[in-house]
Amino acid sequence: MKRFEVYEMALQMVSALRPAVERIRHHDRDLALQLKRAGSSVPGNIAEGARRAGQDRLHHYWIAAGSAGEVRSHLAVAMAWGDVDQATVTPALALLDSILAILWRLTHP
């Protein structure tokens, strides 16, 4: 696949999630698994959308955006439970903000 900035950012976000997933797993294995699945869905759907056309492409970008929102929610829940601190999740959240902004532009031409 040709270099696609939002896809590369999504992979960076997955890497940034690794410390949070590891810490959360010690307190809540189910939440850690949900976070890992949602995080993996973001680059997967971006890559699939990049290979599609028309409404099908937009559909995958919408799914990627939904998964990014789910990642945010899981991180917020983990922080609320005290399973992870703000410093651990800040890098992933910053990337999520950028990814969501790009996905917004891709889905609202």
N, C-alpha and C positions, 0 to 999 in steps of 0.2 A: 504494500500500500504506500502510495506517495505520502510524504510527511504531512501530517494534519495536526496543526497546533493544539487543538482542543483534545485530540486523542492523546498526544504526548503529555499534556497537562493532567489528563485523567490517570495515566500511568504513574505520574509523579504523586498524585493524590493517593493512589493505592499504597505506594511506598511510604507516604507520610502517615497513613493509617496504621501501619504495622505496629508501632509502639503502643498505640491506644488499644488495638485489638488484643495484644499480649497482656496488657494490664487488666482490661475488662474481663478477659477469659478467666483470670484468677477469682473473680467475684461472681460472674454471670456468664457461663458458657453459652447459653442460648442467645443472649444479646450479642456476644462476640461473634457468633456464627451469623446472625442476621446482619450485623455490620459488615462482615467480610463478604457476604453474598451481595448486599446492596452496593458495596464499594466495587466489587468485580463487575457488576452489571453496567456501571457507568461507561468504562472504556469499551466493553463488549458491544453495547448498543450504539455507541458512537461509531465504532468500526463497521458494524453492520449497516448503519444508516449511510455511511460514506460510500458504500457499494450499491446502494439502491437509488431510485429516482422518484420524483414526485411525492405524492402523499405517503408512500411507503417509507421514503427517506425521513420525512417529517415525523412519522409515527415512531421510528426508532430514536430520533432525537428527543421526542417528548418522553419516551420511556427512560432514556438516560437522565433527563432532567428530573423525572420523578424519583429515580433511584438516588440521585444526588441529594434531593430533599429528604429522602429516607435516611441517608447517611447522616445528614445534619441532625435529624431527630434522634437517631440512636446515640449520637455523641452527646446531645443535650440531656438525654435520659441518663446516660452513664455519669455525666457530671453531676446531675441532680442526686443520684444515688451515692456520690462520693467515690465511685470506682476509678475515676480518672480526673486529672486536674486540667485547668485551662491551658497551661503551658504545653501539655502533651498534645492537645487537639488543635491548637492555633494554626500550625502549618497546614494541616488538612483542611481546616475551615477556610483559610485564605485561598487555597486552590479551588475549593468548592465554589466560593463566590465568583471567581473568574470563569470557571467552567460554566456555571449557571448563566452568567452574563453572555457568554458566547453562544450557548444553546438558545438563549432567548432570541438573539439576533438571527440565528439560523432558522428558528421556527416562526419568526415574525418578519418576513422580508419586506 
